[in-house]
Amino acid sequence: MIYSIFGKLALKEEHFIVAESGGFGVKVFVSKTTLDALPAAGNGNDVKLFTHLNVKEDALDLYGFATPDEMDFFELLISVSGVGPRSALAILDVGRLDELSAAIKEGRPDLLTRAAGIGRKTAERVILELRSKVESVKSGAVVEKMQTDSDLAEALTSLGYRRDEARAALEKVGEDVVGAENRLKAALRILSTKA
């Protein structure tokens, strides 16, 4: 098993990166969270990722994560029947690990179905199989904030902002800002300073 990879970040695409190490360019599939945490490609920047090697009949695919916790959560997700590595990455794109744990703990398949390719039955299976395996402090409050921010991201998208811009702005809004209207105003202020 390949536990981690360290090398120069040669290429950064939407769902994967290429890390050059020991004379090889290694393609590593990554989540949006990991991708956002990485520096720009091609500038000689070093990158270290914790990895999971997925062995299939016709391929060896490497999946990379910025932290061991993200890798552990990914491995929990793929332990669920019907959830493959690509689906697990899509679920990781829905929110932070604490938010995903809270959504599972609170039994909220509607929050997990926001992942591309994840239907209600798969989301319910994830909750059923992982509810006792995840930890979440104040899961009710975390899920409420996750629901609010998801709705606000939709509202910002309808105003013409890209989904990734909307989510990034909402993540920058402080935890002390509560209420949908206040969080929306704060996110719009952040977005207007970027323009």
Backbone as JSON, one array per atom type, in Angstrom:
{
  "sequence": "MIYSIFGKLALKEEHFIVAESGGFGVKVFVSKTTLDALPAAGNGNDVKLFTHLNVKEDALDLYGFATPDEMDFFELLISVSGVGPRSALAILDVGRLDELSAAIKEGRPDLLTRAAGIGRKTAERVILELRSKVESVKSGAVVEKMQTDSDLAEALTSLGYRRDEARAALEKVGEDVVGAENRLKAALRILSTKA",
  "N": [[0.85, -1.19, 0.0], [0.5, 2.24, -0.78], [1.19, 4.78, 1.26], [1.67, 7.56, 1.34], [2.56, 10.34, -0.79], [5.18, 12.34, -2.01], [6.25, 15.13, -3.75], [6.94, 17.22, -6.64], [4.45, 19.49, -7.64], [3.09, 19.1, -10.62], [0.87, 19.32, -12.31], [-2.47, 20.45, -12.16], [-5.71, 19.64, -12.17], [-9.34, 19.5, -12.56], [-10.3, 17.26, -11.04], [-8.08, 15.84, -10.35], [-4.51, 15.6, -9.68], [-1.08, 15.87, -10.8], [1.76, 14.57, -9.5], [5.2, 14.87, -9.48], [7.65, 12.59, -8.81], [10.65, 11.03, -8.02], [11.36, 10.74, -10.72], [9.01, 9.95, -11.92], [5.73, 10.79, -13.07], [2.97, 11.0, -11.23], [-0.43, 10.3, -11.32], [-2.97, 11.5, -9.32], [-6.06, 11.19, -7.91], [-8.19, 13.61, -6.43], [-10.12, 15.25, -3.82], [-12.27, 18.15, -3.89], [-11.76, 19.75, -1.68], [-9.13, 19.02, -0.93], [-7.84, 19.73, -3.3], [-8.21, 22.52, -3.31], [-6.59, 23.17, -1.17], [-4.05, 22.91, -2.08], [-0.99, 24.29, -3.49], [-0.31, 26.46, -6.38], [0.17, 24.86, -9.56], [3.14, 23.75, -11.31], [5.07, 25.6, -10.5], [7.25, 24.67, -9.24], [6.47, 23.9, -6.76], [6.34, 21.94, -3.83], [4.45, 19.06, -2.88], [2.61, 17.15, -0.55], [0.77, 14.3, -0.12], [-1.55, 12.19, 1.54], [-2.35, 8.88, 0.8], [-4.59, 6.58, -0.88], [-4.63, 3.51, -2.37], [-6.46, 2.21, -4.91], [-7.36, -0.83, -6.08], [-8.3, -2.27, -9.03], [-9.69, -4.56, -11.43], [-8.8, -3.76, -13.94], [-7.25, -1.51, -13.49], [-5.07, 0.6, -11.52], [-5.72, 2.91, -9.25], [-4.87, 5.94, -7.71], [-5.72, 7.74, -4.87], [-5.69, 10.88, -3.33], [-5.14, 12.85, -0.33], [-5.29, 15.76, 1.74], [-5.04, 15.54, 4.48], [-4.58, 13.01, 7.05], [-7.0, 12.46, 8.35], [-8.98, 13.09, 6.47], [-8.42, 11.11, 4.6], [-8.99, 8.81, 6.13], [-11.76, 9.16, 6.5], [-12.64, 8.96, 3.86], [-11.97, 6.28, 3.41], [-13.74, 5.08, 5.18], [-16.13, 5.75, 3.91], [-15.92, 4.33, 1.44], [-16.13, 1.81, 2.4], [-18.75, 1.28, 2.58], [-21.35, -0.52, 1.11], [-21.86, -0.22, -2.33], [-20.77, 2.3, -2.59], [-18.34, 3.72, -4.34], [-14.89, 4.75, -5.0], [-14.97, 7.2, -6.55], [-17.54, 8.15, -5.98], [-17.27, 8.49, -3.25], [-15.38, 10.59, -3.18], [-17.0, 12.56, -4.28], [-18.89, 12.85, -2.24], [-17.21, 13.85, -0.24], [-16.82, 16.36, -1.28], [-19.09, 17.74, -0.61], [-19.06, 18.95, 1.92], [-17.25, 20.04, 4.92], [-15.36, 17.71, 6.97], [-16.39, 17.55, 9.62], [-18.96, 18.49, 9.16], [-20.01, 16.56, 7.42], [-19.89, 14.32, 9.08], [-21.71, 15.14, 11.03], [-24.07, 15.31, 9.49], [-24.42, 12.62, 8.86], [-24.67, 11.52, 11.45], [-26.99, 12.81, 12.31], [-28.8, 11.72, 10.6], [-29.41, 12.69, 7.94], [-30.08, 12.29, 4.87], [-30.7, 13.99, 2.77], [-28.77, 15.97, 2.73], [-26.51, 14.61, 1.97], [-27.17, 13.75, -0.58], [-26.58, 15.84, -2.17], [-24.22, 15.46, -3.31], [-22.61, 14.74, -6.37], [-24.0, 12.18, -8.29], [-24.94, 10.69, -6.14], [-27.62, 9.09, -4.91], [-30.8, 8.98, -3.11], [-31.17, 6.43, -1.89], [-28.56, 5.43, -1.72], [-27.42, 7.39, -0.08], [-28.93, 6.97, 2.25], [-28.05, 4.4, 2.87], [-25.36, 4.92, 3.46], [-25.7, 6.43, 5.79], [-26.98, 4.54, 7.46], [-24.98, 2.53, 7.68], [-22.76, 3.92, 8.68], [-23.43, 5.53, 10.83], [-22.96, 4.76, 13.52], [-20.24, 4.77, 13.51], [-19.09, 7.24, 13.2], [-18.07, 10.29, 14.77], [-19.54, 13.13, 16.28], [-19.72, 16.31, 17.53], [-22.15, 18.41, 18.87], [-23.94, 17.97, 16.71], [-26.49, 18.66, 15.71], [-26.53, 21.52, 15.55], [-24.42, 21.9, 13.78], [-25.38, 20.64, 11.47], [-27.59, 22.25, 10.94], [-26.34, 24.7, 10.29], [-24.94, 23.83, 8.06], [-27.05, 23.2, 6.33], [-28.21, 25.76, 6.04], [-26.05, 27.19, 4.86], [-25.8, 25.75, 2.5], [-28.23, 26.28, 1.24], [-27.89, 29.04, 0.96], [-25.69, 29.09, -0.75], [-26.89, 28.15, -3.07], [-28.64, 30.3, -3.52], [-26.78, 32.37, -4.0], [-25.6, 31.36, -6.3], [-27.75, 31.55, -8.05], [-27.74, 34.25, -8.31], [-25.7, 34.68, -10.02], [-23.1, 34.05, -9.31], [-20.34, 31.75, -9.31], [-20.56, 28.34, -8.19], [-18.36, 27.37, -6.67], [-17.16, 29.77, -5.91], [-19.19, 30.87, -4.33], [-19.38, 28.99, -2.24], [-16.79, 29.21, -1.16], [-16.83, 31.86, -0.24], [-18.82, 31.71, 1.72], [-17.56, 30.01, 3.51], [-15.67, 31.7, 4.52], [-17.12, 33.4, 6.06], [-17.6, 34.29, 9.37], [-18.03, 32.08, 12.22], [-19.51, 33.23, 14.18], [-21.4, 34.76, 12.95], [-24.71, 34.53, 12.58], [-27.84, 33.23, 11.36], [-29.68, 33.24, 8.35], [-30.03, 35.54, 6.71], [-28.1, 37.37, 7.68], [-25.75, 35.88, 7.22], [-25.83, 35.7, 4.45], [-25.59, 38.41, 3.68], [-23.01, 38.93, 4.67], [-21.5, 37.17, 3.11], [-21.97, 38.24, 0.56], [-20.67, 40.69, 0.85], [-18.04, 39.8, 1.04], [-17.73, 38.61, -1.48], [-18.08, 40.88, -3.1], [-15.8, 42.35, -2.59], [-13.91, 40.89, -3.91], [-14.38, 41.3, -6.54]],
  "CA": [[0.0, 0.0, 0.0], [1.21, 3.51, -0.82], [0.56, 5.6, 2.3], [1.75, 8.98, 1.0], [3.42, 10.7, -1.91], [5.78, 13.66, -1.88], [6.92, 15.49, -4.99], [6.62, 18.51, -7.25], [3.12, 19.57, -8.22], [3.3, 19.4, -12.03], [-0.39, 19.6, -12.99], [-3.63, 20.52, -11.27], [-6.94, 19.65, -12.95], [-10.55, 19.61, -11.74], [-10.47, 16.15, -10.1], [-6.82, 15.12, -10.1], [-3.24, 16.31, -9.81], [0.06, 15.04, -11.15], [2.93, 14.85, -8.66], [6.42, 14.27, -10.01], [8.48, 12.06, -7.72], [11.56, 9.97, -8.43], [11.36, 10.57, -12.16], [7.68, 9.54, -12.38], [4.58, 11.68, -12.89], [1.92, 10.14, -10.68], [-1.77, 10.88, -11.34], [-3.63, 11.26, -8.04], [-7.4, 11.77, -7.84], [-8.34, 14.34, -5.17], [-11.38, 15.94, -3.56], [-12.21, 19.62, -4.06], [-11.14, 20.29, -0.47], [-7.69, 18.82, -1.07], [-7.39, 20.54, -4.44], [-8.16, 23.93, -2.88], [-5.52, 23.35, -0.19], [-2.75, 22.77, -2.74], [-0.49, 25.5, -4.16], [-0.4, 26.46, -7.85], [0.99, 23.85, -10.23], [4.16, 24.16, -12.24], [5.99, 26.6, -9.97], [8.24, 23.98, -8.43], [5.93, 23.71, -5.4], [6.26, 20.57, -3.33], [3.16, 18.64, -2.38], [2.56, 15.86, 0.13], [-0.59, 13.8, 0.02], [-1.78, 10.87, 2.09], [-2.98, 8.23, -0.34], [-5.28, 5.29, -0.85], [-4.49, 2.83, -3.65], [-7.63, 1.41, -5.23], [-6.99, -1.86, -7.05], [-9.4, -2.82, -9.8], [-9.25, -5.57, -12.38], [-8.14, -3.16, -15.1], [-6.57, -0.24, -13.18], [-4.61, 0.94, -10.18], [-5.98, 4.33, -9.1], [-4.37, 6.51, -6.46], [-6.54, 8.84, -4.36], [-4.87, 11.63, -2.39], [-5.84, 13.68, 0.65], [-4.43, 16.72, 2.43], [-4.85, 15.12, 5.87], [-4.93, 11.6, 7.33], [-8.41, 12.39, 8.72], [-9.77, 13.05, 5.24], [-8.21, 9.78, 4.02], [-9.73, 7.86, 6.96], [-13.18, 9.33, 6.21], [-12.79, 8.39, 2.53], [-11.94, 4.82, 3.54], [-15.02, 4.73, 5.79], [-17.17, 5.87, 2.87], [-15.85, 3.25, 0.44], [-16.48, 0.54, 3.04], [-20.2, 1.14, 2.44], [-21.75, -1.21, -0.11], [-22.41, 0.66, -3.36], [-20.05, 3.58, -2.65], [-16.99, 3.56, -4.88], [-13.99, 5.87, -4.74], [-15.42, 8.45, -7.16], [-18.69, 8.59, -5.2], [-16.74, 8.96, -1.96], [-14.82, 11.93, -3.41], [-18.13, 13.48, -4.47], [-19.45, 13.12, -0.91], [-16.27, 14.73, 0.45], [-16.97, 17.7, -1.83], [-20.31, 18.36, -0.09], [-18.78, 19.79, 3.09], [-16.1, 19.67, 5.76], [-15.53, 16.41, 7.63], [-17.3, 17.67, 10.76], [-20.32, 18.64, 8.64], [-20.44, 15.26, 6.91], [-20.13, 13.46, 10.25], [-22.96, 15.6, 11.65], [-25.18, 14.92, 8.61], [-24.61, 11.18, 9.04], [-25.14, 11.3, 12.82], [-28.37, 13.31, 12.42], [-29.67, 11.0, 9.67], [-29.87, 13.65, 6.92], [-29.68, 11.89, 3.52], [-30.87, 15.11, 1.84], [-27.51, 16.71, 2.65], [-25.54, 13.78, 1.25], [-27.56, 13.62, -1.98], [-26.05, 16.98, -2.93], [-23.01, 14.98, -4.0], [-22.89, 14.26, -7.72], [-24.1, 10.73, -8.44], [-25.41, 10.03, -4.92], [-29.08, 9.12, -4.79], [-31.33, 8.87, -1.76], [-30.93, 5.1, -1.33], [-27.13, 5.34, -1.36], [-27.22, 8.26, 1.09], [-29.51, 6.28, 3.41], [-27.16, 3.28, 3.19], [-24.2, 5.52, 4.12], [-26.11, 6.78, 7.16], [-27.24, 3.3, 8.19], [-23.75, 1.79, 7.96], [-21.71, 4.71, 9.32], [-23.93, 6.33, 11.95], [-22.31, 4.38, 14.78], [-18.79, 4.82, 13.34], [-18.61, 8.62, 13.15], [-18.26, 11.11, 15.96], [-19.94, 14.49, 15.96], [-20.1, 17.13, 18.66], [-23.16, 19.41, 18.49], [-24.3, 17.65, 15.33], [-27.69, 19.4, 15.31], [-26.15, 22.88, 15.17], [-23.56, 21.82, 12.59], [-26.25, 20.32, 10.33], [-28.4, 23.45, 10.67], [-25.46, 25.65, 9.58], [-24.65, 23.24, 6.75], [-28.27, 23.38, 5.53], [-28.33, 27.18, 5.74], [-25.01, 27.56, 3.9], [-26.11, 25.1, 1.23], [-29.3, 27.08, 0.65], [-27.31, 30.33, 0.58], [-24.86, 28.86, -1.94], [-27.85, 28.1, -4.18], [-29.11, 31.67, -3.76], [-25.68, 33.12, -4.61], [-25.46, 30.83, -7.65], [-28.82, 32.13, -8.86], [-27.38, 35.66, -8.54], [-24.67, 34.72, -11.04], [-21.78, 33.63, -8.82], [-20.05, 30.33, -9.49], [-20.79, 27.57, -6.96], [-17.15, 27.32, -5.85], [-17.0, 31.12, -5.32], [-20.2, 31.02, -3.28], [-18.99, 28.15, -1.09], [-15.58, 29.78, -0.56], [-17.23, 33.06, 0.5], [-19.56, 31.29, 2.91], [-16.6, 29.45, 4.46], [-14.95, 32.81, 5.13], [-18.01, 34.08, 7.01], [-17.3, 33.82, 10.73], [-19.01, 31.22, 12.9], [-20.32, 34.08, 15.05], [-22.47, 35.35, 12.14], [-25.79, 33.55, 12.55], [-29.04, 33.63, 10.63], [-29.49, 33.18, 6.9], [-29.91, 36.88, 6.13], [-26.8, 37.92, 8.07], [-24.68, 35.14, 6.54], [-25.9, 36.08, 3.03], [-25.02, 39.75, 3.56], [-21.56, 38.83, 4.88], [-20.93, 36.5, 1.92], [-22.02, 39.21, -0.55], [-19.59, 41.66, 1.09], [-16.78, 39.11, 0.69], [-17.72, 38.47, -2.94], [-17.95, 42.2, -3.76], [-14.41, 42.82, -2.47], [-13.11, 40.13, -4.86], [-14.68, 41.75, -7.91]],
  "C": [[0.88, 1.24, 0.0], [0.52, 4.45, 0.15], [0.6, 7.09, 1.98], [2.66, 9.16, -0.2], [3.92, 12.12, -1.68], [6.51, 13.97, -3.17], [6.52, 16.88, -5.45], [5.24, 18.45, -7.87], [3.24, 20.03, -9.67], [2.03, 19.84, -12.74], [-1.52, 19.55, -11.98], [-4.87, 20.66, -12.15], [-8.14, 19.64, -12.0], [-10.66, 18.49, -10.69], [-9.19, 15.37, -9.83], [-5.63, 16.07, -10.2], [-2.2, 15.33, -10.33], [1.22, 15.5, -10.28], [4.13, 14.13, -9.24], [7.33, 13.88, -8.86], [9.34, 10.93, -8.26], [11.57, 9.71, -9.91], [10.03, 10.13, -12.74], [6.69, 10.68, -12.18], [3.41, 10.83, -12.46], [0.58, 10.89, -10.67], [-2.47, 10.48, -10.05], [-4.99, 11.96, -8.07], [-7.59, 12.41, -6.47], [-9.73, 14.94, -5.05], [-11.18, 17.43, -3.8], [-11.52, 20.26, -2.87], [-9.62, 20.18, -0.54], [-7.14, 19.68, -2.19], [-7.23, 22.0, -4.05], [-7.01, 24.19, -1.91], [-4.13, 23.32, -0.82], [-2.31, 24.09, -3.38], [-0.68, 25.41, -5.68], [0.56, 25.42, -8.44], [2.07, 24.49, -11.09], [5.15, 25.18, -11.74], [7.08, 25.97, -9.11], [7.79, 23.75, -6.99], [5.89, 22.23, -5.04], [4.87, 20.3, -2.79], [3.31, 17.29, -1.67], [1.1, 15.49, 0.33], [-0.57, 12.44, 0.68], [-2.64, 10.15, 1.06], [-3.66, 6.91, -0.01], [-5.16, 4.71, -2.25], [-5.71, 1.94, -3.86], [-7.28, 0.45, -6.36], [-8.25, -2.4, -7.7], [-8.83, -3.83, -10.79], [-8.42, -4.96, -13.51], [-7.39, -1.86, -14.78], [-6.09, -0.21, -11.73], [-4.77, 2.45, -10.06], [-5.53, 4.8, -7.73], [-5.23, 7.72, -6.1], [-5.75, 9.54, -3.27], [-5.67, 12.6, -1.54], [-4.85, 14.56, 1.39], [-4.13, 16.28, 3.86], [-5.17, 13.63, 6.03], [-6.41, 11.45, 7.71], [-9.31, 12.3, 7.49], [-9.64, 11.68, 4.58], [-9.01, 8.73, 4.81], [-11.23, 7.93, 6.66], [-13.51, 8.74, 4.84], [-12.87, 6.86, 2.62], [-13.19, 4.3, 4.25], [-16.12, 4.72, 4.73], [-17.11, 4.7, 1.88], [-16.09, 1.88, 1.06], [-17.98, 0.26, 2.94], [-20.52, 0.49, 1.09], [-22.37, -0.22, -1.1], [-21.73, 2.02, -3.46], [-18.63, 3.3, -3.12], [-16.14, 4.79, -4.59], [-14.46, 7.2, -5.33], [-16.62, 9.02, -6.4], [-18.25, 9.14, -3.85], [-16.12, 10.34, -2.1], [-15.93, 12.95, -3.58], [-18.77, 13.83, -3.13], [-18.52, 14.05, -0.14], [-16.37, 16.17, -0.05], [-18.18, 18.45, -1.27], [-20.03, 19.3, 1.1], [-17.53, 19.34, 3.82], [-16.4, 18.35, 6.46], [-16.48, 16.48, 8.81], [-18.75, 17.82, 10.3], [-20.85, 17.31, 8.12], [-20.75, 14.3, 8.06], [-21.45, 13.83, 10.91], [-24.17, 15.18, 10.81], [-25.47, 13.43, 8.74], [-25.21, 10.89, 10.41], [-26.61, 11.69, 12.97], [-29.33, 12.63, 11.44], [-30.25, 11.89, 8.59], [-29.4, 13.26, 5.51], [-29.8, 13.03, 2.51], [-29.59, 15.92, 1.69], [-26.46, 15.93, 1.88], [-25.88, 13.64, -0.23], [-27.14, 14.83, -2.81], [-24.76, 16.62, -3.64], [-23.41, 14.44, -5.37], [-22.92, 12.74, -7.75], [-24.58, 9.98, -7.21], [-26.91, 10.2, -4.81], [-29.51, 8.91, -3.34], [-31.04, 7.51, -1.13], [-29.47, 4.94, -0.9], [-26.85, 6.19, -0.12], [-27.77, 7.6, 2.35], [-28.65, 5.09, 3.84], [-25.91, 3.78, 3.91], [-24.54, 5.83, 5.57], [-26.3, 5.53, 8.0], [-25.94, 2.61, 8.61], [-22.71, 2.59, 8.75], [-22.15, 5.5, 10.56], [-23.22, 6.02, 13.27], [-20.78, 4.49, 14.7], [-18.22, 6.24, 13.31], [-18.91, 9.33, 14.46], [-18.64, 12.51, 15.54], [-20.4, 15.21, 17.23], [-21.06, 18.21, 18.16], [-23.63, 19.2, 17.06], [-25.53, 18.41, 14.84], [-27.37, 20.8, 14.81], [-25.31, 22.88, 13.9], [-24.41, 21.55, 11.35], [-27.11, 21.53, 9.95], [-27.59, 24.48, 9.87], [-25.17, 25.14, 8.18], [-25.84, 23.42, 5.81], [-28.42, 24.83, 5.11], [-27.31, 27.58, 4.68], [-25.25, 26.94, 2.53], [-27.21, 25.88, 0.5], [-28.78, 28.43, 0.17], [-26.42, 30.2, -0.64], [-25.73, 28.8, -3.18], [-28.33, 29.5, -4.54], [-28.02, 32.49, -4.45], [-25.44, 32.65, -6.05], [-26.53, 31.42, -8.57], [-28.59, 33.61, -9.13], [-26.23, 35.8, -9.54], [-23.27, 34.36, -10.59], [-21.59, 32.15, -9.09], [-20.21, 29.63, -8.14], [-19.55, 27.54, -6.07], [-16.85, 28.67, -5.2], [-17.94, 31.3, -4.14], [-19.81, 30.22, -2.04], [-17.77, 28.71, -0.38], [-15.92, 31.02, 0.27], [-17.95, 32.69, 1.79], [-18.63, 30.68, 3.96], [-15.82, 30.54, 5.18], [-15.81, 33.59, 6.13], [-17.79, 33.46, 8.38], [-18.43, 32.99, 11.33], [-19.96, 32.04, 13.78], [-21.46, 34.77, 14.29], [-23.56, 34.29, 11.97], [-26.99, 34.11, 11.81], [-28.75, 33.72, 9.14], [-29.24, 34.56, 6.3], [-28.54, 37.49, 6.44], [-25.65, 37.21, 7.36], [-24.66, 35.49, 5.04], [-25.26, 37.45, 2.82], [-23.5, 39.71, 3.7], [-20.88, 38.19, 3.67], [-20.92, 37.45, 0.73], [-20.94, 40.27, -0.38], [-18.24, 41.05, 0.69], [-16.65, 39.0, -0.82], [-17.52, 39.81, -3.65], [-16.53, 42.74, -3.64], [-13.5, 42.08, -3.44], [-13.26, 40.66, -6.27], [-13.84, 42.94, -8.32]]
}
